[in-house]
Amino acid sequence: MNRLFQAIEALLALLLAAMVVMVFGNVVLRYAFNSGIVVSEELSRVFFVWVTFIGAVVAMRDGSHLGMDTLVRALSRRGRIVCCVLSQSLILICCAMLLRGTWLQHEVNASTLAPVTEIPMIWVYGVVYLSATGIGLHALVKLWRAVTGRILDSELLETSEGEELPQVHIAERADR
């Protein structure tokens, strides 16, 4: 599983690098030659959507989404588990809503073409299938672990003081 997420992170880095090259190249072309590559504008927007949605799955796995733990820290282990079950259940509901909405719009997006590249718009909006499924699977596993009592105390509080994850999370993830 770690190799899969390393590949996903490499894909994210590649998409981000492509965005930088396309946008910077267009800026240079506009200022230096009063022209630009129209396709690069549209592709950079598509790449940005993909980076955002795929990055959300990676952030979910790493536990680096924004969270507020003021109330949860004051609770007992049982209270933290209840909060975890509630939050993971809400996440699953949101993922189901995203999947259903994308499915209902699938035919429209598959038949609508992007203005410049003329690729079907499902290539833009279809990333929600990957994102909602990835986040939903993670939430389902965490929910199962919480309900069965196999969840670690450190997983019940996934917020950190700084930008980096606490070392406890990194060591625990390496053991999995």
PAPAMI-305527 format. One record per atom (N, C-alpha, C, O): residue number from 1; atom name; x, z, y. Coordinates in steps of 0.05 Angstrom, whole numbers, padded with zeros to 5 digits. Each point is the difference from the previous one (the first is absolute). Example, Ala and Ser with C-alpha at 12.3 -4.5 7.8 and 13.67 -1.06 7.14 Angstrom:
PAPAMI-305527
[1 "N" [00264 00156 -00114]]
[1 "CA" [-00018 00000 00024]]
[1 "C" [00018 00000 00024]]
[1 "O" [00021 00013 00000]]
[2 "N" [-00028 -00027 00021]]
[2 "CA" [00016 00001 00024]]
[2 "C" [-00015 00014 00022]]
[2 "O" [00010 00004 00022]]
END
This chain:
PAPAMI-305527
[1 "N" [00017 00000 -00024]]
[1 "CA" [-00017 00000 00024]]
[1 "C" [00017 00000 00025]]
[1 "O" [-00006 -00013 00020]]
[2 "N" [00029 00027 -00021]]
[2 "CA" [00018 00001 00023]]
[2 "C" [00011 -00028 00007]]
[2 "O" [00002 -00007 00023]]
[3 "N" [00004 -00009 -00044]]
[3 "CA" [00010 -00027 00004]]
[3 "C" [-00022 -00018 00014]]
[3 "O" [00006 -00016 00017]]
[4 "N" [-00031 00020 -00025]]
[4 "CA" [-00022 -00015 00012]]
[4 "C" [-00001 00007 00030]]
[4 "O" [-00002 -00019 00017]]
[5 "N" [00004 00044 -00010]]
[5 "CA" [-00001 00007 00028]]
[5 "C" [00025 -00008 00015]]
[5 "O" [-00001 -00005 00024]]
[6 "N" [00024 00004 -00037]]
[6 "CA" [00024 -00011 00013]]
[6 "C" [-00004 -00029 00006]]
[6 "O" [00008 -00010 00021]]
[7 "N" [-00020 -00005 -00040]]
[7 "CA" [-00006 -00028 00005]]
[7 "C" [-00020 -00004 00023]]
[7 "O" [00003 -00018 00016]]
[8 "N" [-00023 00035 -00015]]
[8 "CA" [-00020 -00001 00021]]
[8 "C" [00014 00006 00027]]
[8 "O" [-00006 -00014 00020]]
[9 "N" [00023 00034 -00019]]
[9 "CA" [00014 00006 00025]]
[9 "C" [00019 -00023 00008]]
[9 "O" [00003 -00005 00024]]
[10 "N" [00009 -00008 -00043]]
[10 "CA" [00016 -00024 00006]]
[10 "C" [-00017 -00022 00011]]
[10 "O" [00009 -00014 00019]]
[11 "N" [-00033 00010 -00030]]
[11 "CA" [-00018 -00020 00011]]
[11 "C" [-00008 00007 00028]]
[11 "O" [-00001 -00018 00017]]
[12 "N" [-00005 00043 -00011]]
[12 "CA" [-00007 00009 00027]]
[12 "C" [00023 -00006 00019]]
[12 "O" [-00004 -00009 00022]]
[13 "N" [00029 00015 -00030]]
[13 "CA" [00023 -00006 00017]]
[13 "C" [00003 -00030 00005]]
[13 "O" [00007 -00008 00022]]
[14 "N" [-00012 -00008 -00042]]
[14 "CA" [00002 -00029 00002]]
[14 "C" [-00021 -00010 00020]]
[14 "O" [00005 -00017 00017]]
[15 "N" [-00030 00027 -00020]]
[15 "CA" [-00021 -00009 00018]]
[15 "C" [00006 00009 00029]]
[15 "O" [-00005 -00016 00019]]
[16 "N" [00015 00040 -00016]]
[16 "CA" [00007 00010 00027]]
[16 "C" [00022 -00017 00012]]
[16 "O" [-00001 -00007 00024]]
[17 "N" [00022 00001 -00040]]
[17 "CA" [00022 -00017 00010]]
[17 "C" [-00010 -00028 00008]]
[17 "O" [00008 -00011 00020]]
[18 "N" [-00026 00000 -00036]]
[18 "CA" [-00011 -00026 00006]]
[18 "C" [-00016 00001 00026]]
[18 "O" [00001 -00019 00016]]
[19 "N" [-00016 00040 -00012]]
[19 "CA" [-00015 00004 00025]]
[19 "C" [00019 00000 00024]]
[19 "O" [-00005 -00013 00020]]
[20 "N" [00026 00028 -00023]]
[20 "CA" [00019 00003 00022]]
[20 "C" [00013 -00027 00007]]
[20 "O" [00002 -00008 00023]]
[21 "N" [00006 -00007 -00044]]
[21 "CA" [00012 -00026 00004]]
[21 "C" [-00019 -00019 00013]]
[21 "O" [00007 -00015 00019]]
[22 "N" [-00032 00014 -00029]]
[22 "CA" [-00020 -00019 00012]]
[22 "C" [-00007 00007 00029]]
[22 "O" [-00001 -00018 00017]]
[23 "N" [-00003 00043 -00012]]
[23 "CA" [-00008 00008 00028]]
[23 "C" [00024 -00004 00019]]
[23 "O" [-00004 -00011 00021]]
[24 "N" [00028 00020 -00030]]
[24 "CA" [00023 -00003 00017]]
[24 "C" [00006 -00030 00005]]
[24 "O" [00007 -00008 00022]]
[25 "N" [-00009 -00007 -00044]]
[25 "CA" [00005 -00029 00003]]
[25 "C" [-00019 -00013 00019]]
[25 "O" [00008 -00018 00016]]
[26 "N" [-00033 00026 -00017]]
[26 "CA" [-00020 -00011 00018]]
[26 "C" [00006 00008 00029]]
[26 "O" [-00004 -00016 00018]]
[27 "N" [00012 00040 -00014]]
[27 "CA" [00007 00009 00027]]
[27 "C" [00023 -00016 00011]]
[27 "O" [-00001 -00009 00023]]
[28 "N" [00021 00005 -00039]]
[28 "CA" [00023 -00016 00009]]
[28 "C" [-00008 -00029 00006]]
[28 "O" [00008 -00011 00020]]
[29 "N" [-00024 00000 -00038]]
[29 "CA" [-00009 -00028 00004]]
[29 "C" [-00017 -00003 00025]]
[29 "O" [00002 -00019 00015]]
[30 "N" [-00019 00039 -00009]]
[30 "CA" [-00017 -00001 00023]]
[30 "C" [00016 00002 00026]]
[30 "O" [-00005 -00015 00019]]
[31 "N" [00024 00033 -00018]]
[31 "CA" [00015 00004 00025]]
[31 "C" [00022 -00021 00003]]
[31 "O" [00005 -00009 00023]]
[32 "N" [00008 00001 -00044]]
[32 "CA" [00022 -00019 00002]]
[32 "C" [-00010 -00029 00001]]
[32 "O" [00012 -00017 00014]]
[33 "N" [-00032 00010 -00030]]
[33 "CA" [-00008 -00028 -00003]]
[33 "C" [-00029 -00006 00008]]
[33 "O" [-00010 -00022 -00003]]
[34 "N" [-00004 00043 00012]]
[34 "CA" [-00028 -00003 00008]]
[34 "C" [-00017 -00012 -00023]]
[34 "O" [-00018 -00016 00005]]
[35 "N" [00024 00025 -00029]]
[35 "CA" [-00016 -00008 -00024]]
[35 "C" [-00001 00023 -00019]]
[35 "O" [00010 00022 00006]]
[36 "N" [-00022 -00026 -00029]]
[36 "CA" [-00001 00021 -00020]]
[36 "C" [-00011 -00011 -00026]]
[36 "O" [-00009 -00023 -00001]]
[37 "N" [00010 00039 -00019]]
[37 "CA" [-00010 -00007 -00026]]
[37 "C" [-00027 00015 -00004]]
[37 "O" [00000 00024 -00003]]
[38 "N" [-00021 -00039 00004]]
[38 "CA" [-00027 00012 -00001]]
[38 "C" [-00005 00014 -00027]]
[38 "O" [-00013 00021 -00001]]
[39 "N" [00023 -00033 -00020]]
[39 "CA" [-00004 00011 -00027]]
[39 "C" [00012 00029 -00002]]
[39 "O" [-00011 00017 -00013]]
[40 "N" [00033 -00013 00027]]
[40 "CA" [00013 00026 -00002]]
[40 "C" [-00017 00022 00012]]
[40 "O" [00001 00023 -00009]]
[41 "N" [-00016 -00029 00030]]
[41 "CA" [-00018 00020 00012]]
[41 "C" [-00021 00009 -00020]]
[41 "O" [-00005 00024 -00003]]
[42 "N" [-00007 -00043 -00010]]
[42 "CA" [-00021 00006 -00020]]
[42 "C" [00011 00014 -00024]]
[42 "O" [-00011 00020 -00010]]
[43 "N" [00033 -00029 00000]]
[43 "CA" [00013 00012 -00024]]
[43 "C" [00009 00029 00006]]
[43 "O" [-00002 00018 -00017]]
[44 "N" [00013 -00014 00041]]
[44 "CA" [00008 00027 00007]]
[44 "C" [-00023 00020 00001]]
[44 "O" [00003 00023 -00007]]
[45 "N" [-00026 -00033 00016]]
[45 "CA" [-00024 00017 00000]]
[45 "C" [-00009 00006 -00029]]
[45 "O" [-00008 00023 -00006]]
[46 "N" [00009 -00043 -00011]]
[46 "CA" [-00007 00004 -00028]]
[46 "C" [00019 00020 -00013]]
[46 "O" [-00008 00018 -00015]]
[47 "N" [00034 -00022 00020]]
[47 "CA" [00020 00018 -00011]]
[47 "C" [-00004 00029 00010]]
[47 "O" [00003 00019 -00015]]
[48 "N" [-00011 -00016 00040]]
[48 "CA" [-00005 00026 00011]]
[48 "C" [-00023 00014 -00015]]
[48 "O" [00002 00024 -00006]]
[49 "N" [-00023 -00038 00001]]
[49 "CA" [-00023 00011 -00015]]
[49 "C" [00010 00009 -00028]]
[49 "O" [-00007 00022 -00009]]
[50 "N" [00022 -00039 -00004]]
[50 "CA" [00010 00007 -00027]]
[50 "C" [00019 00024 00001]]
[50 "O" [-00002 00017 -00017]]
[51 "N" [00020 -00016 00036]]
[51 "CA" [00018 00023 00003]]
[51 "C" [-00016 00026 00004]]
[51 "O" [00006 00020 -00012]]
[52 "N" [-00027 -00022 00028]]
[52 "CA" [-00016 00024 00005]]
[52 "C" [-00015 00010 -00025]]
[52 "O" [00002 00023 -00006]]
[53 "N" [-00015 -00041 -00008]]
[53 "CA" [-00016 00008 -00023]]
[53 "C" [00017 00007 -00024]]
[53 "O" [-00006 00019 -00014]]
[54 "N" [00027 -00034 00009]]
[54 "CA" [00018 00007 -00022]]
[54 "C" [00015 00026 00006]]
[54 "O" [00005 00016 -00017]]
[55 "N" [00003 -00013 00042]]
[55 "CA" [00014 00024 00009]]
[55 "C" [-00017 00025 -00003]]
[55 "O" [00010 00021 -00005]]
[56 "N" [-00036 -00024 00007]]
[56 "CA" [-00018 00022 -00004]]
[56 "C" [00001 00011 -00028]]
[56 "O" [-00003 00024 -00005]]
[57 "N" [00006 -00043 -00014]]
[57 "CA" [00002 00008 -00029]]
[57 "C" [00026 00016 -00004]]
[57 "O" [00000 00021 -00013]]
[58 "N" [00022 -00031 00024]]
[58 "CA" [00026 00014 -00002]]
[58 "C" [-00001 00027 00013]]
[58 "O" [00010 00020 -00011]]
[59 "N" [-00023 -00019 00034]]
[59 "CA" [-00002 00026 00015]]
[59 "C" [-00017 00020 -00016]]
[59 "O" [00005 00024 00000]]
[60 "N" [-00026 -00034 -00014]]
[60 "CA" [-00017 00017 -00016]]
[60 "C" [00017 00012 -00023]]
[60 "O" [-00002 00024 -00006]]
[61 "N" [00017 -00041 -00007]]
[61 "CA" [00017 00010 -00022]]
[61 "C" [00020 00020 00010]]
[61 "O" [00005 00020 -00014]]
[62 "N" [00007 -00025 00037]]
[62 "CA" [00021 00018 00010]]
[62 "C" [-00012 00025 00014]]
[62 "O" [00015 00019 00006]]
[63 "N" [-00041 -00019 -00002]]
[63 "CA" [-00012 00023 00013]]
[63 "C" [00007 00001 00029]]
[63 "O" [00001 00022 00012]]
[64 "N" [00002 -00045 00001]]
[64 "CA" [00009 00000 00028]]
[64 "C" [-00022 -00008 00019]]
[64 "O" [00006 -00006 00023]]
[65 "N" [-00031 00005 -00032]]
[65 "CA" [-00022 -00005 00019]]
[65 "C" [-00003 00025 00017]]
[65 "O" [00008 00022 -00008]]
[66 "N" [-00020 -00026 00031]]
[66 "CA" [-00005 00023 00018]]
[66 "C" [-00019 00020 -00014]]
[66 "O" [-00019 -00008 -00014]]
[67 "N" [00024 00033 00019]]
[67 "CA" [-00018 00020 -00011]]
[67 "C" [00001 00025 00017]]
[67 "O" [00018 00004 00017]]
[68 "N" [-00039 00012 -00020]]
[68 "CA" [-00001 00025 00015]]
[68 "C" [-00003 00023 -00020]]
[68 "O" [-00019 00000 -00016]]
[69 "N" [00038 00017 00016]]
[69 "CA" [00001 00021 -00021]]
[69 "C" [-00005 00028 00010]]
[69 "O" [00004 00019 -00015]]
[70 "N" [-00013 -00016 00040]]
[70 "CA" [-00003 00027 00011]]
[70 "C" [-00020 00017 -00017]]
[70 "O" [00006 00022 -00007]]
[71 "N" [-00028 -00034 00001]]
[71 "CA" [-00020 00014 -00016]]
[71 "C" [00009 00003 -00029]]
[71 "O" [-00003 00021 -00012]]
[72 "N" [00014 -00042 00001]]
[72 "CA" [00007 00000 -00029]]
[72 "C" [00022 00020 -00006]]
[72 "O" [00000 00012 -00021]]
[73 "N" [00019 -00009 00040]]
[73 "CA" [00022 00020 -00004]]
[73 "C" [-00011 00028 -00003]]
[73 "O" [00012 00017 -00013]]
[74 "N" [-00034 -00011 00026]]
[74 "CA" [-00011 00027 00000]]
[74 "C" [-00017 00006 -00025]]
[74 "O" [-00007 00023 -00005]]
[75 "N" [00002 -00044 -00011]]
[75 "CA" [-00017 00004 -00024]]
[75 "C" [00017 00008 -00024]]
[75 "O" [00024 -00004 -00001]]
[76 "N" [-00038 00015 -00018]]
[76 "CA" [00013 00006 -00026]]
[76 "C" [00004 -00026 -00016]]
[76 "O" [-00009 -00021 00009]]
[77 "N" [00022 00023 -00032]]
[77 "CA" [00004 -00023 -00016]]
[77 "C" [-00027 -00013 -00008]]
[77 "O" [-00003 -00025 00002]]
[78 "N" [-00016 00041 -00009]]
[78 "CA" [-00027 -00011 -00007]]
[78 "C" [-00012 -00014 00024]]
[78 "O" [-00012 -00022 -00004]]
[79 "N" [00014 00033 00027]]
[79 "CA" [-00011 -00013 00024]]
[79 "C" [00014 -00026 00006]]
[79 "O" [-00012 -00020 00009]]
[80 "N" [00038 00020 -00013]]
[80 "CA" [00016 -00025 00004]]
[80 "C" [-00008 -00021 -00020]]
[80 "O" [-00002 -00024 00007]]
[81 "N" [-00004 00032 -00031]]
[81 "CA" [-00008 -00019 -00020]]
[81 "C" [-00028 -00012 00007]]
[81 "O" [-00004 -00024 -00003]]
[82 "N" [-00013 00041 00013]]
[82 "CA" [-00027 -00009 00008]]
[82 "C" [00003 -00021 00023]]
[82 "O" [-00013 -00021 00000]]
[83 "N" [00030 00027 00019]]
[83 "CA" [00005 -00019 00022]]
[83 "C" [00012 -00026 -00010]]
[83 "O" [-00007 -00021 00009]]
[84 "N" [00025 00024 -00028]]
[84 "CA" [00013 -00024 -00012]]
[84 "C" [-00021 -00017 -00014]]
[84 "O" [00000 -00025 00003]]
[85 "N" [-00017 00038 -00018]]
[85 "CA" [-00021 -00015 -00015]]
[85 "C" [-00019 -00014 00020]]
[85 "O" [-00007 -00023 -00003]]
[86 "N" [00000 00037 00025]]
[86 "CA" [-00018 -00012 00020]]
[86 "C" [00014 -00023 00014]]
[86 "O" [-00012 -00021 00003]]
[87 "N" [00037 00025 00005]]
[87 "CA" [00014 -00022 00014]]
[87 "C" [00004 -00024 -00018]]
[87 "O" [-00003 -00023 00009]]
[88 "N" [00011 00027 -00034]]
[88 "CA" [00005 -00022 -00018]]
[88 "C" [-00026 -00014 -00006]]
[88 "O" [-00001 -00025 -00004]]
[89 "N" [-00021 00040 00002]]
[89 "CA" [-00026 -00012 -00005]]
[89 "C" [-00009 -00018 00024]]
[89 "O" [-00010 -00022 -00004]]
[90 "N" [00015 00032 00028]]
[90 "CA" [-00006 -00016 00024]]
[90 "C" [00017 -00025 00001]]
[90 "O" [-00009 -00021 00008]]
[91 "N" [00034 00023 -00015]]
[91 "CA" [00018 -00023 -00001]]
[91 "C" [-00011 -00020 -00020]]
[91 "O" [00000 -00024 00006]]
[92 "N" [-00008 00033 -00029]]
[92 "CA" [-00011 -00018 -00020]]
[92 "C" [-00026 -00014 00010]]
[92 "O" [-00003 -00024 -00005]]
[93 "N" [-00014 00038 00019]]
[93 "CA" [-00024 -00012 00011]]
[93 "C" [00007 -00021 00021]]
[93 "O" [-00011 -00022 00000]]
[94 "N" [00031 00028 00017]]
[94 "CA" [00008 -00020 00020]]
[94 "C" [00013 -00025 -00014]]
[94 "O" [-00006 -00022 00009]]
[95 "N" [00021 00027 -00029]]
[95 "CA" [00012 -00023 -00015]]
[95 "C" [-00022 -00017 -00013]]
[95 "O" [00002 -00025 00000]]
[96 "N" [-00022 00038 -00011]]
[96 "CA" [-00022 -00015 -00012]]
[96 "C" [-00015 -00016 00021]]
[96 "O" [-00008 -00023 -00005]]
[97 "N" [00004 00035 00028]]
[97 "CA" [-00014 -00015 00022]]
[97 "C" [00017 -00024 00009]]
[97 "O" [-00011 -00021 00005]]
[98 "N" [00037 00025 -00003]]
[98 "CA" [00018 -00022 00008]]
[98 "C" [-00001 -00023 -00021]]
[98 "O" [-00002 -00023 00007]]
[99 "N" [00003 00031 -00032]]
[99 "CA" [-00001 -00020 -00021]]
[99 "C" [-00026 -00015 00000]]
[99 "O" [-00001 -00025 -00003]]
[100 "N" [-00021 00040 00005]]
[100 "CA" [-00026 -00013 00000]]
[100 "C" [-00004 -00019 00024]]
[100 "O" [-00010 -00022 -00003]]
[101 "N" [00019 00031 00026]]
[101 "CA" [-00002 -00016 00024]]
[101 "C" [00016 -00026 -00002]]
[101 "O" [-00008 -00021 00008]]
[102 "N" [00032 00024 -00018]]
[102 "CA" [00018 -00023 -00004]]
[102 "C" [-00013 -00019 -00020]]
[102 "O" [00001 -00025 00003]]
[103 "N" [-00012 00036 -00025]]
[103 "CA" [-00013 -00017 -00020]]
[103 "C" [-00023 -00015 00012]]
[103 "O" [-00004 -00024 -00006]]
[104 "N" [-00013 00038 00022]]
[104 "CA" [-00023 -00013 00012]]
[104 "C" [00008 -00023 00020]]
[104 "O" [-00014 -00019 00003]]
[105 "N" [00037 00022 00009]]
[105 "CA" [00010 -00020 00019]]
[105 "C" [00019 -00020 -00013]]
[105 "O" [00009 -00018 00014]]
[106 "N" [-00004 00021 -00039]]
[106 "CA" [00020 -00017 -00014]]
[106 "C" [-00006 -00029 00003]]
[106 "O" [00018 -00016 00008]]
[107 "N" [-00042 00008 -00014]]
[107 "CA" [-00007 -00029 00001]]
[107 "C" [00003 -00011 00028]]
[107 "O" [00010 -00022 00004]]
[108 "N" [-00019 00037 00016]]
[108 "CA" [00003 -00009 00028]]
[108 "C" [00030 -00003 00007]]
[108 "O" [00008 -00020 00012]]
[109 "N" [00008 00040 -00019]]
[109 "CA" [00028 -00001 00006]]
[109 "C" [00015 -00022 -00015]]
[109 "O" [00019 -00011 00010]]
[110 "N" [-00028 00006 -00035]]
[110 "CA" [00013 -00021 -00016]]
[110 "C" [-00006 -00028 00011]]
[110 "O" [00016 -00018 -00004]]
[111 "N" [-00039 00015 00017]]
[111 "CA" [-00008 -00027 00010]]
[111 "C" [00007 -00004 00029]]
[111 "O" [-00001 -00022 00010]]
[112 "N" [00010 00043 00004]]
[112 "CA" [00008 -00002 00028]]
[112 "C" [00030 -00004 00001]]
[112 "O" [00015 00015 -00013]]
[113 "N" [-00007 -00035 00028]]
[113 "CA" [00029 -00006 00002]]
[113 "C" [00012 00011 00026]]
[113 "O" [-00014 00000 00021]]
[114 "N" [00039 00008 -00022]]
[114 "CA" [00014 00009 00024]]
[114 "C" [00003 -00024 00019]]
[114 "O" [00003 -00023 -00010]]
[115 "N" [-00004 00027 00036]]
[115 "CA" [00000 -00023 00018]]
[115 "C" [00025 -00018 -00001]]
[115 "O" [-00002 -00024 00002]]
[116 "N" [00026 00036 -00005]]
[116 "CA" [00024 -00016 00001]]
[116 "C" [00011 -00007 -00027]]
[116 "O" [00004 -00023 -00007]]
[117 "N" [00000 00043 -00010]]
[117 "CA" [00011 -00005 -00026]]
[117 "C" [-00020 -00011 -00020]]
[117 "O" [00008 -00012 -00020]]
[118 "N" [-00034 00016 00026]]
[118 "CA" [-00022 -00009 -00017]]
[118 "C" [00001 00013 -00028]]
[118 "O" [-00009 -00012 -00020]]
[119 "N" [00021 00036 00018]]
[119 "CA" [-00002 00014 -00025]]
[119 "C" [-00026 00015 -00001]]
[119 "O" [-00010 00009 00021]]
[120 "N" [-00002 -00005 -00045]]
[120 "CA" [-00025 00015 -00001]]
[120 "C" [00004 00028 00010]]
[120 "O" [00020 00013 -00005]]
[121 "N" [-00039 -00003 00020]]
[121 "CA" [00002 00026 00013]]
[121 "C" [-00001 00023 -00021]]
[121 "O" [00006 00023 00007]]
[122 "N" [-00012 -00029 -00032]]
[122 "CA" [00001 00020 -00021]]
[122 "C" [00029 00009 -00004]]
[122 "O" [00005 00022 -00010]]
[123 "N" [00014 -00039 00018]]
[123 "CA" [00028 00008 -00002]]
[123 "C" [00007 00021 00021]]
[123 "O" [00020 00015 -00003]]
[124 "N" [-00036 -00013 00023]]
[124 "CA" [00004 00021 00020]]
[124 "C" [-00016 00025 -00008]]
[124 "O" [00011 00022 -00003]]
[125 "N" [-00037 -00025 -00002]]
[125 "CA" [-00018 00022 -00005]]
[125 "C" [00002 00010 -00029]]
[125 "O" [-00008 00022 -00006]]
[126 "N" [00018 -00039 -00012]]
[126 "CA" [00001 00007 -00028]]
[126 "C" [00020 00022 -00006]]
[126 "O" [-00001 00012 -00022]]
[127 "N" [00019 -00006 00041]]
[127 "CA" [00019 00022 -00004]]
[127 "C" [-00014 00026 -00003]]
[127 "O" [00011 00020 -00011]]
[128 "N" [-00036 -00018 00020]]
[128 "CA" [-00016 00024 -00003]]
[128 "C" [-00004 00007 -00029]]
[128 "O" [-00002 00023 -00008]]
[129 "N" [-00001 -00044 -00009]]
[129 "CA" [-00003 00004 -00029]]
[129 "C" [00024 00016 -00010]]
[129 "O" [-00003 00020 -00015]]
[130 "N" [00027 -00028 00022]]
[130 "CA" [00025 00014 -00008]]
[130 "C" [00001 00028 00011]]
[130 "O" [00006 00020 -00014]]
[131 "N" [-00011 -00018 00040]]
[131 "CA" [00003 00026 00013]]
[131 "C" [-00020 00020 -00010]]
[131 "O" [00007 00023 -00006]]
[132 "N" [-00032 -00030 00006]]
[132 "CA" [-00021 00019 -00009]]
[132 "C" [00004 00007 -00029]]
[132 "O" [-00005 00023 -00008]]
[133 "N" [00013 -00042 -00009]]
[133 "CA" [00005 00006 -00028]]
[133 "C" [00023 00019 -00003]]
[133 "O" [-00001 00020 -00015]]
[134 "N" [00023 -00025 00029]]
[134 "CA" [00024 00017 -00002]]
[134 "C" [-00005 00028 00010]]
[134 "O" [00007 00019 -00014]]
[135 "N" [-00020 -00017 00037]]
[135 "CA" [-00006 00027 00011]]
[135 "C" [-00020 00014 -00018]]
[135 "O" [00002 00024 -00005]]
[136 "N" [-00022 -00039 -00004]]
[136 "CA" [-00021 00011 -00018]]
[136 "C" [00012 00011 -00026]]
[136 "O" [-00008 00021 -00009]]
[137 "N" [00026 -00036 -00003]]
[137 "CA" [00012 00009 -00025]]
[137 "C" [00016 00025 00005]]
[137 "O" [00000 00019 -00017]]
[138 "N" [00015 -00018 00039]]
[138 "CA" [00016 00024 00006]]
[138 "C" [-00019 00024 00004]]
[138 "O" [00006 00022 -00010]]
[139 "N" [-00027 -00026 00025]]
[139 "CA" [-00020 00022 00005]]
[139 "C" [-00013 00008 -00026]]
[139 "O" [-00005 00024 -00004]]
[140 "N" [-00001 -00042 -00014]]
[140 "CA" [-00012 00006 -00025]]
[140 "C" [00018 00017 -00018]]
[140 "O" [-00008 00020 -00012]]
[141 "N" [00034 -00027 00012]]
[141 "CA" [00019 00015 -00016]]
[141 "C" [00003 00028 00012]]
[141 "O" [00000 00020 -00015]]
[142 "N" [00002 -00018 00041]]
[142 "CA" [00003 00026 00013]]
[142 "C" [-00025 00017 -00004]]
[142 "O" [00002 00024 -00005]]
[143 "N" [-00025 -00036 00007]]
[143 "CA" [-00025 00014 -00005]]
[143 "C" [-00001 00010 -00029]]
[143 "O" [-00008 00023 -00004]]
[144 "N" [00015 -00039 -00015]]
[144 "CA" [00001 00009 -00028]]
[144 "C" [00019 00023 -00004]]
[144 "O" [-00007 00020 -00013]]
[145 "N" [00030 -00021 00026]]
[145 "CA" [00020 00022 -00003]]
[145 "C" [-00011 00025 00013]]
[145 "O" [00005 00022 -00010]]
[146 "N" [-00019 -00025 00032]]
[146 "CA" [-00011 00024 00014]]
[146 "C" [-00022 00012 -00017]]
[146 "O" [-00002 00025 -00003]]
[147 "N" [-00016 -00041 -00008]]
[147 "CA" [-00022 00010 -00016]]
[147 "C" [00009 00013 -00026]]
[147 "O" [-00011 00020 -00008]]
[148 "N" [00032 -00031 -00004]]
[148 "CA" [00010 00011 -00025]]
[148 "C" [00020 00023 00004]]
[148 "O" [00010 00012 -00019]]
[149 "N" [-00003 -00006 00045]]
[149 "CA" [00018 00022 00006]]
[149 "C" [00030 -00007 -00004]]
[149 "O" [00016 00018 -00001]]
[150 "N" [-00010 -00043 -00001]]
[150 "CA" [00028 -00009 -00004]]
[150 "C" [00014 -00006 00025]]
[150 "O" [00023 -00009 00000]]
[151 "N" [-00036 00013 00023]]
[151 "CA" [00012 -00008 00025]]
[151 "C" [00019 00023 00009]]
[151 "O" [-00006 00023 -00003]]
[152 "N" [00029 -00031 00015]]
[152 "CA" [00019 00019 00010]]
[152 "C" [-00009 00011 00028]]
[152 "O" [-00013 -00014 00015]]
[153 "N" [00022 00038 -00009]]
[153 "CA" [-00007 00012 00026]]
[153 "C" [00011 -00018 00023]]
[153 "O" [-00014 -00003 00021]]
[154 "N" [00037 -00008 -00024]]
[154 "CA" [00012 -00017 00021]]
[154 "C" [-00016 -00025 00004]]
[154 "O" [00001 -00012 00022]]
[155 "N" [-00016 00003 -00042]]
[155 "CA" [-00016 -00024 00003]]
[155 "C" [-00026 00006 00016]]
[155 "O" [-00013 -00019 00011]]
[156 "N" [00005 00043 -00010]]
[156 "CA" [-00024 00008 00014]]
[156 "C" [00005 00000 00030]]
[156 "O" [-00019 -00002 00016]]
[157 "N" [00044 00005 -00008]]
[157 "CA" [00008 -00002 00029]]
[157 "C" [00020 -00021 00002]]
[157 "O" [00024 00004 -00006]]
[158 "N" [-00032 -00028 00015]]
[158 "CA" [00019 -00022 00001]]
[158 "C" [00009 -00006 00029]]
[158 "O" [00011 -00021 00004]]
[159 "N" [-00015 00039 00014]]
[159 "CA" [00009 -00005 00027]]
[159 "C" [00028 00011 00003]]
[159 "O" [00008 00018 -00015]]
[160 "N" [00006 -00029 00034]]
[160 "CA" [00027 00010 00005]]
[160 "C" [00004 00003 00030]]
[160 "O" [-00015 -00011 00016]]
[161 "N" [00035 00027 -00009]]
[161 "CA" [00006 00005 00029]]
[161 "C" [00011 -00024 00014]]
[161 "O" [-00007 -00006 00023]]
[162 "N" [00025 -00008 -00036]]
[162 "CA" [00013 -00023 00012]]
[162 "C" [-00010 -00026 -00011]]
[162 "O" [-00020 -00001 -00013]]
[163 "N" [00036 -00020 00018]]
[163 "CA" [-00008 -00026 -00010]]
[163 "C" [00007 -00003 -00029]]
[163 "O" [-00013 -00016 -00014]]
[164 "N" [00032 00030 00005]]
[164 "CA" [00009 -00002 -00028]]
[164 "C" [-00017 00018 -00018]]
[164 "O" [-00010 00021 00009]]
[165 "N" [00006 -00029 -00034]]
[165 "CA" [-00014 00017 -00019]]
[165 "C" [00018 00024 -00007]]
[165 "O" [00024 -00002 -00001]]
[166 "N" [-00037 00024 -00005]]
[166 "CA" [00016 00023 -00008]]
[166 "C" [00015 -00007 -00026]]
[166 "O" [-00009 -00016 -00016]]
[167 "N" [00032 00029 00012]]
[167 "CA" [00016 -00005 -00024]]
[167 "C" [-00014 00007 -00025]]
[167 "O" [00006 -00011 -00021]]
[168 "N" [-00025 00030 00022]]
[168 "CA" [-00015 00008 -00024]]
[168 "C" [-00015 -00024 -00011]]
[168 "O" [-00001 -00005 -00024]]
[169 "N" [-00012 -00011 00042]]
[169 "CA" [-00015 -00023 -00009]]
[169 "C" [00018 -00021 -00013]]
[169 "O" [-00007 -00012 -00020]]
[170 "N" [00030 00007 00032]]
[170 "CA" [00018 -00020 -00010]]
[170 "C" [00010 00008 -00028]]
[170 "O" [00001 -00017 -00018]]
[171 "N" [00006 00042 00015]]
[171 "CA" [00009 00009 -00027]]
[171 "C" [-00022 -00002 -00020]]
[171 "O" [00005 -00008 -00023]]
[172 "N" [-00029 00016 00030]]
[172 "CA" [-00022 -00001 -00019]]
[172 "C" [-00007 -00028 -00007]]
[172 "O" [-00007 -00006 -00024]]
[173 "N" [00008 -00013 00043]]
[173 "CA" [-00006 -00028 -00006]]
[173 "C" [00021 -00012 -00018]]
[173 "O" [-00007 -00017 -00017]]
[174 "N" [00031 00026 00019]]
[174 "CA" [00021 -00011 -00017]]
[174 "C" [-00004 00009 -00029]]
[174 "O" [00008 -00014 -00019]]
[175 "N" [-00021 00038 00015]]
[175 "CA" [-00004 00010 -00027]]
[175 "C" [-00023 -00015 -00014]]
[175 "O" [-00002 00000 -00024]]
[176 "N" [-00016 -00012 00040]]
[176 "CA" [-00024 -00013 -00012]]
[176 "C" [00007 -00025 -00014]]
[176 "O" [-00018 -00013 -00011]]
END
